[in-house]
Amino acid sequence: MHAYPARRRWDRRHGGQGSLMGEPSGRIAGEQDAPRLSRHLRFDVSTRPFLVLVELTRACELACRHCRAEAVLEADPGELTTAELLAVLDNLGSLGAPRPVVVLSGGDPLLRDDLEELVRYGAALGLAMAVSPAGTLRASRERLAGLRSAGASVVSFSLDGASPSAHDAFRGIDGSFDWTLAACRSARATGLRVQVNTTVSAETVTALPGICQLVTRLEANLWSLFFLVPTGRARLSSALGPEETEDVLHFLATVAASIPLKTTEAPAYRRVLLERRIVGEPAGRGPLYHELLARWESLAPTAPRGSPRRAPLTIGDGRGAVFVSHRGEVCPSGFLPLVAGNVREAPLTTIYASSSLFEALRDPGRLSGHCGRCEYQGVCGGSRAQAFARLHDPLGEDPTCTYRPRIAAGATP
């Protein structure tokens, strides 16, 4: 069985230097509000990651149409062994405080017999251990209680529809919706914190208000929205366009007072929050924003509106976050399939800190296009995965963002 066909080694020549097209316009109006609208890490992300996602396996019993991992039923014989995974955890534990958050994912990590052992070992090292299982019958209350006992603090499950028909069609297996709801409730009952993940795509976008209401009823601790990147089994035709993305981000900013949420591969959400603090809720948004807002208000007419309950962290692909594939390949994220090294050849922390790919992603001066001169670069920086998937340049401008930087203070290009 092979590794991801789209993943390839990073060449330091790839994408060129990424010229800085004009300097940012300096301090922006309302910049004093930025700390309340985004949380900055208190350590240097060039030396250590904050979030480490470890793909334990490609094996999964679901058949999701958008699957980043292109998961299959059988485990890859080339998966990292228990000993190799323990070595990765040892390496991360050696960083000392503050130690990173480790998310064990897949595929379905519940298909690994050593899952509890890995959780227990990482927790003993002082790592914050989280698990991202698939919504199947394997996510039983007994298994979740076992993860909690081993030292896991958080589990995340995916909901991509507000009804069984919608979610099950997206996930490819009848029954997944009910299994997922049961797993979320079981996880809470065992003392685990629950994160609900939702893929934002052309197929799911109008269901967001209903999913929001469902996540609230489940009393989830966090709603995490993954904006579809055309990689793996996901296709560009299923991804939202820039104007639609902007409408969704503004919708999320409106409902964020009622539910803690964050976005993945849509860092412009942090820019939207700051803009809204400066100029208020927009009056001229597009039709999708108004459709989503109307649906949400019909479902939750008394829900609060206003500032978010939880400020998002200012991390991104290769800039605070790192992904390890089931074969040990180290990438900036699971959605940016460029390989910087392999944990079978070098320690993860060494690859993260010193690879040319990660160094480039952490240098705002290497970004090109609108991202390279944007005054919101410090809180956003654009999605590097979206740039690579659509422009084949991880340092290019984020093609899903509608914002155009000011050339000078008060000027609009």
C-alpha positions as CSV (number, residue, x, y, z in Angstrom):
1,M,0.0,0.0,0.0
2,H,1.4,3.4,-0.9
3,A,1.6,6.8,0.8
4,Y,-0.5,9.7,-0.4
5,P,0.0,10.0,-4.1
6,A,-0.2,13.8,-4.0
7,R,2.4,14.2,-1.2
8,R,5.9,15.0,-2.3
9,R,9.2,16.2,-0.9
10,W,9.7,19.9,-0.5
11,D,12.3,21.5,-2.7
12,R,13.7,24.8,-1.4
13,R,13.4,26.1,-4.9
14,H,9.7,25.4,-5.1
15,G,7.7,28.6,-5.3
16,G,10.7,30.8,-5.4
17,Q,11.4,33.4,-2.7
18,G,7.9,34.9,-2.7
19,S,8.5,38.7,-3.1
20,L,7.2,41.2,-0.6
21,M,4.9,43.3,-2.8
22,G,5.0,46.5,-0.8
23,E,5.2,47.0,2.9
24,P,2.2,46.7,5.2
25,S,0.6,50.0,6.0
26,G,1.6,50.0,9.6
27,R,-0.6,50.1,12.6
28,I,-4.2,49.5,11.7
29,A,-7.2,51.1,13.2
30,G,-8.5,49.0,16.1
31,E,-5.2,47.1,16.4
32,Q,-5.4,47.5,20.1
33,D,-8.4,45.1,20.0
34,A,-6.4,42.3,18.3
35,P,-5.3,40.5,21.6
36,R,-9.0,40.1,22.5
37,L,-9.9,38.7,19.1
38,S,-6.9,36.3,18.6
39,R,-4.7,34.6,21.1
40,H,-0.9,34.6,20.4
41,L,1.3,31.9,21.8
42,R,3.7,32.8,24.5
43,F,6.7,31.0,22.9
44,D,8.6,31.1,19.7
45,V,6.8,28.9,17.1
46,S,10.0,28.8,15.1
47,T,11.6,26.5,17.7
48,R,8.6,24.3,18.8
49,P,5.1,23.4,17.6
50,F,2.0,24.1,19.6
51,L,-0.2,21.5,17.9
52,V,1.0,18.1,16.6
53,L,-1.4,15.9,14.6
54,V,-0.3,12.3,14.3
55,E,-2.1,10.1,11.8
56,L,-1.9,6.7,13.3
57,T,-3.5,4.9,10.4
58,R,-5.3,5.3,7.1
59,A,-7.7,2.5,7.9
60,C,-11.3,3.6,8.5
61,E,-14.7,2.0,8.2
62,L,-16.3,5.2,6.8
63,A,-16.2,6.2,3.2
64,C,-16.2,10.0,3.4
65,R,-16.4,11.7,0.0
66,H,-14.0,14.5,1.0
67,C,-11.5,12.4,2.9
68,R,-8.1,14.1,3.1
69,A,-6.4,10.8,4.0
70,E,-8.1,8.8,1.2
71,A,-8.8,6.3,3.9
72,V,-9.3,2.6,3.1
73,L,-10.5,-0.4,5.0
74,E,-7.1,-2.1,5.4
75,A,-4.2,-0.8,7.5
76,D,-1.1,0.1,5.6
77,P,1.7,-2.4,6.5
78,G,4.1,0.6,6.4
79,E,2.4,2.3,9.3
80,L,4.6,3.7,12.1
81,T,5.1,1.0,14.8
82,T,4.3,1.4,18.4
83,A,7.9,1.8,19.2
84,E,8.3,4.5,16.5
85,L,5.3,6.4,17.8
86,L,6.6,6.2,21.4
87,A,9.8,7.7,20.1
88,V,7.9,10.6,18.6
89,L,6.2,11.2,21.9
90,D,9.5,11.0,23.7
91,N,10.9,13.6,21.4
92,L,8.0,16.0,22.0
93,G,8.2,15.4,25.7
94,S,11.8,16.4,25.7
95,L,10.8,20.0,24.7
96,G,9.8,20.6,28.3
97,A,7.1,23.1,29.2
98,P,5.1,24.3,27.5
99,R,4.6,21.0,25.8
100,P,2.5,20.7,22.7
101,V,-1.0,19.4,22.3
102,V,-0.9,16.0,20.5
103,V,-3.9,14.8,18.5
104,L,-4.0,11.1,17.5
105,S,-6.0,10.9,14.3
106,G,-6.5,8.7,11.3
107,G,-8.3,7.2,9.4
108,D,-9.8,5.9,12.6
109,P,-7.3,5.7,15.5
110,L,-9.7,3.3,17.3
111,L,-8.5,0.7,14.8
112,R,-5.0,0.7,16.4
113,D,-4.7,-1.8,19.3
114,D,-2.0,0.4,20.9
115,L,-4.1,3.6,21.1
116,E,-4.6,3.5,24.8
117,E,-0.9,2.7,25.3
118,L,0.1,5.7,23.2
119,V,-2.3,8.0,25.1
120,R,-1.0,6.8,28.5
121,Y,2.6,7.2,27.5
122,G,2.1,10.7,26.1
123,A,0.1,11.8,29.2
124,A,2.8,10.5,31.5
125,L,5.3,12.7,29.6
126,G,3.1,15.8,30.3
127,L,1.7,16.0,26.8
128,A,-1.9,17.1,26.4
129,M,-3.3,14.1,24.6
130,A,-6.4,14.3,22.3
131,V,-8.0,11.7,20.1
132,S,-10.0,12.1,16.9
133,P,-12.0,8.9,16.3
134,A,-14.4,8.2,13.5
135,G,-18.1,8.2,14.2
136,T,-18.7,4.5,14.2
137,L,-19.9,1.8,16.7
138,R,-16.2,1.4,17.8
139,A,-16.6,4.8,19.6
140,S,-18.4,3.0,22.5
141,R,-18.8,4.4,25.9
142,E,-16.4,1.7,27.2
143,R,-13.7,2.6,24.7
144,L,-14.1,6.3,25.4
145,A,-13.9,5.7,29.1
146,G,-10.7,3.7,28.5
147,L,-9.2,6.7,26.6
148,R,-10.2,9.0,29.5
149,S,-8.6,6.6,32.0
150,A,-5.4,6.5,29.9
151,G,-5.1,10.2,30.1
152,A,-6.9,11.7,27.1
153,S,-8.5,15.0,27.8
154,V,-10.3,15.8,24.5
155,V,-12.0,13.8,21.7
156,S,-13.3,15.2,18.5
157,F,-16.1,13.8,16.3
158,S,-17.3,15.0,12.9
159,L,-20.8,16.2,12.1
160,D,-21.4,17.3,8.5
161,G,-25.2,17.5,8.5
162,A,-28.0,18.3,10.9
163,S,-30.0,15.2,9.9
164,P,-29.1,11.5,9.5
165,S,-29.7,11.6,5.8
166,A,-27.4,14.6,5.2
167,H,-24.6,13.5,7.4
168,D,-24.7,9.8,6.4
169,A,-24.6,10.7,2.7
170,F,-21.5,12.8,3.3
171,R,-19.8,10.2,5.4
172,G,-20.8,7.3,3.1
173,I,-22.2,4.9,5.8
174,D,-25.8,4.7,7.1
175,G,-26.0,5.1,10.9
176,S,-23.0,7.3,11.3
177,F,-25.1,10.3,12.4
178,D,-26.7,8.4,15.3
179,W,-23.4,6.8,16.2
180,T,-21.7,10.2,16.3
181,L,-24.3,11.8,18.5
182,A,-24.2,8.8,20.9
183,A,-20.4,9.0,21.0
184,C,-20.4,12.7,21.8
185,R,-22.8,12.1,24.7
186,S,-20.8,9.2,25.9
187,A,-17.6,11.2,25.8
188,R,-19.1,13.9,27.9
189,A,-20.4,11.4,30.4
190,T,-16.9,9.9,30.9
191,G,-15.5,13.4,31.6
192,L,-13.9,14.0,28.2
193,R,-14.1,17.4,26.6
194,V,-15.8,17.2,23.2
195,Q,-14.9,19.0,20.0
196,V,-17.3,18.8,17.0
197,N,-15.6,19.1,13.6
198,T,-17.6,20.2,10.5
199,T,-16.4,20.3,6.9
200,V,-17.5,23.5,5.2
201,S,-18.2,22.7,1.5
202,A,-20.7,23.3,-1.2
203,E,-22.6,20.3,0.1
204,T,-22.7,21.2,3.7
205,V,-22.8,25.0,3.8
206,T,-26.5,25.6,4.0
207,A,-26.7,23.1,6.9
208,L,-24.4,25.1,9.1
209,P,-27.1,26.8,11.1
210,G,-28.7,23.5,11.9
211,I,-25.4,21.9,12.8
212,C,-24.6,25.0,15.0
213,Q,-27.9,24.3,16.9
214,L,-27.1,20.6,17.2
215,V,-23.6,21.3,18.5
216,T,-25.1,23.6,21.1
217,R,-27.5,21.0,22.2
218,L,-24.7,18.5,22.6
219,E,-23.0,20.9,24.9
220,A,-19.8,20.5,22.9
221,N,-16.8,22.5,24.2
222,L,-15.8,23.7,20.7
223,W,-17.1,23.8,17.2
224,S,-14.2,23.4,14.7
225,L,-15.0,24.3,11.1
226,F,-12.7,22.9,8.4
227,F,-13.0,24.8,5.2
228,L,-12.6,22.2,2.4
229,V,-9.2,22.1,0.7
230,P,-9.2,20.3,-2.7
231,T,-6.7,17.6,-1.7
232,G,-7.1,13.8,-1.1
233,R,-10.6,12.8,-2.3
234,A,-11.9,16.4,-2.0
235,R,-12.5,18.2,-5.3
236,L,-12.3,21.9,-6.2
237,S,-16.0,21.8,-7.3
238,S,-17.0,21.1,-3.7
239,A,-15.0,24.0,-2.2
240,L,-16.5,27.4,-1.6
241,G,-15.5,30.4,-3.7
242,P,-14.0,33.6,-2.1
243,E,-17.3,35.5,-1.7
244,E,-19.0,32.5,-0.3
245,T,-16.2,31.9,2.1
246,E,-16.3,35.5,3.3
247,D,-20.1,35.2,3.9
248,V,-19.6,32.1,5.9
249,L,-16.9,33.7,8.0
250,H,-19.1,36.7,8.8
251,F,-21.9,34.3,9.7
252,L,-19.6,32.5,12.1
253,A,-18.5,35.8,13.6
254,T,-22.2,36.6,14.2
255,V,-23.0,33.3,16.0
256,A,-19.7,33.1,17.8
257,A,-21.2,34.7,20.9
258,S,-23.4,31.7,21.4
259,I,-20.9,28.9,20.8
260,P,-17.1,28.7,21.1
261,L,-15.7,28.0,17.5
262,K,-12.6,28.1,15.4
263,T,-11.7,27.7,11.8
264,T,-9.2,25.5,10.0
265,E,-7.7,26.6,6.6
266,A,-9.7,29.8,6.8
267,P,-7.4,32.1,9.0
268,A,-9.2,35.1,7.5
269,Y,-11.8,34.5,10.3
270,R,-9.4,36.4,12.6
271,R,-9.3,39.3,10.2
272,V,-13.1,39.3,10.0
273,L,-13.4,39.4,13.7
274,L,-11.0,42.4,13.9
275,E,-12.8,44.2,11.0
276,R,-16.1,43.8,12.7
277,R,-14.7,45.2,16.0
278,I,-13.7,48.2,14.0
279,V,-16.6,48.9,11.8
280,G,-19.4,46.7,13.3
281,E,-21.6,44.0,11.7
282,P,-21.6,44.5,7.9
283,A,-24.7,45.7,6.2
284,G,-23.7,44.8,2.6
285,R,-22.8,41.1,2.9
286,G,-23.7,38.6,0.1
287,P,-26.8,36.4,-0.2
288,L,-25.3,33.4,1.4
289,Y,-24.6,35.4,4.7
290,H,-28.2,36.5,4.8
291,E,-29.5,33.0,4.0
292,L,-27.5,31.4,6.8
293,L,-28.4,34.2,9.3
294,A,-32.1,33.8,8.5
295,R,-31.9,30.0,9.0
296,W,-30.0,30.4,12.2
297,E,-32.4,33.0,13.6
298,S,-35.4,30.8,12.8
299,L,-33.8,27.9,14.7
300,A,-32.3,29.9,17.6
301,P,-34.2,33.2,17.8
302,T,-33.0,34.0,21.4
303,A,-29.3,33.1,20.8
304,P,-26.9,35.9,21.7
305,R,-25.0,37.8,19.1
306,G,-21.8,39.8,19.5
307,S,-18.2,39.2,20.3
308,P,-16.8,35.6,20.2
309,R,-16.7,33.6,23.5
310,R,-13.3,32.2,22.6
311,A,-10.5,34.0,20.7
312,P,-8.8,31.9,18.0
313,L,-5.1,31.1,18.2
314,T,-2.9,32.7,15.7
315,I,-1.3,29.5,14.4
316,G,-1.1,28.0,10.9
317,D,0.3,25.4,8.7
318,G,4.0,25.0,9.7
319,R,3.6,28.0,12.0
320,G,2.8,26.4,15.3
321,A,1.2,23.3,13.7
322,V,2.7,20.2,12.3
323,F,1.4,16.9,10.8
324,V,2.9,13.4,10.9
325,S,1.5,10.9,8.5
326,H,1.0,7.2,9.2
327,R,4.3,6.5,7.4
328,G,6.2,9.1,9.4
329,E,6.2,11.9,6.8
330,V,6.3,15.4,8.3
331,C,4.1,18.0,6.6
332,P,2.9,21.5,7.7
333,S,-0.6,20.1,7.9
334,G,-2.7,17.2,6.6
335,F,-4.1,19.5,4.0
336,L,-0.7,20.7,2.8
337,P,1.0,17.5,1.4
338,L,4.5,18.7,1.1
339,V,7.0,16.5,2.9
340,A,9.8,18.2,4.9
341,G,11.3,15.0,6.3
342,N,10.4,11.7,8.1
343,V,10.5,10.9,11.7
344,R,12.1,7.6,10.8
345,E,15.1,9.6,9.6
346,A,15.3,12.6,12.0
347,P,13.5,13.8,15.2
348,L,10.2,15.6,14.6
349,T,11.3,18.6,16.5
350,T,14.5,18.9,14.4
351,I,12.5,18.7,11.2
352,Y,10.0,21.3,12.4
353,A,12.6,23.8,13.5
354,S,15.1,23.5,10.7
355,S,13.5,22.4,7.4
356,S,13.5,24.9,4.6
357,L,9.8,24.4,4.1
358,F,8.8,25.2,7.6
359,E,11.3,28.1,7.8
360,A,9.7,29.6,4.6
361,L,6.1,29.2,6.0
362,R,7.1,31.0,9.2
363,D,8.6,34.0,7.3
364,P,5.9,36.5,6.3
365,G,8.5,38.2,4.0
366,R,8.3,35.1,1.8
367,L,4.6,35.4,1.1
368,S,3.6,36.8,-2.3
369,G,0.5,38.5,-3.7
370,H,-2.0,40.1,-1.5
371,C,-0.9,38.0,1.5
372,G,2.6,39.4,1.1
373,R,1.5,43.0,1.7
374,C,-1.6,42.6,3.9
375,E,-1.8,44.7,7.0
376,Y,-3.6,41.8,8.7
377,Q,-0.7,39.5,8.1
378,G,0.1,39.2,11.8
379,V,-3.3,37.8,12.7
380,C,-4.1,35.9,9.5
381,G,-1.3,35.1,7.0
382,G,-3.6,33.3,4.7
383,S,-4.1,29.5,4.3
384,R,-1.0,28.0,2.9
385,A,-2.9,24.8,2.1
386,Q,-5.5,26.7,0.0
387,A,-2.7,28.5,-1.8
388,F,-0.9,25.3,-2.6
389,A,-4.0,23.3,-3.6
390,R,-5.2,26.0,-6.0
391,L,-2.1,27.9,-7.1
392,H,0.6,25.1,-6.5
393,D,2.5,27.6,-4.4
394,P,2.4,27.3,-0.6
395,L,3.8,30.8,-0.3
396,G,1.3,32.4,-2.7
397,E,-1.7,34.5,-1.8
398,D,-4.8,32.8,-0.3
399,P,-7.2,32.5,-3.3
400,T,-10.2,32.0,-0.9
401,C,-9.8,35.5,0.7
402,T,-11.6,38.5,-0.8
403,Y,-9.7,41.1,1.2
404,R,-7.4,43.5,-0.7
405,P,-4.7,45.2,1.3
406,R,-4.5,49.0,1.6
407,I,-1.6,50.5,-0.4
408,A,-1.4,53.4,2.1
409,A,-3.3,54.4,5.2
410,G,-6.8,55.3,4.2
411,A,-6.4,54.1,0.6
412,T,-8.1,51.2,-1.1
413,P,-6.3,49.6,-4.1
